[in-house]
Amino acid sequence: MYTKERSDQIGGAVFLIGLGILFLGNIVSFWPGILYVIGASAIARGVAEGQAWYNVSGGLWMIGLGLVFQFGFSLPLLLILVGVGMLFGYNIKGEWCDRRGDRAEKRKNEDKAKNDDRVVV
């Protein structure tokens, strides 16, 4: 896990690299391609910062919207994207928050144990 400044640098670097690839090759047209770049940048920043779920979910939504526009906007594809997000989002979020909550609780217990060792005169 990096500091906020370093994670911002990583996210910015991924964004610039993605823009360079987008302009360099004609792999994807600009409109859905920029959504992919924004999504990848958000995911990289979130993983570097250690708060993956909040940025990963946004990044995945951007990539998903890029796919919707890549294959032609259709309501069924958008509904499938929303449904998959609802199915997997809760499981990932719950798992990630439980891990972070366990670490926070462990730190509280350690701090409490340290404070209990002090002798008050």
Helices and strands as residue ranges (DSSP letters): H 4-24, H 30-49, H 52-70, H 75-117
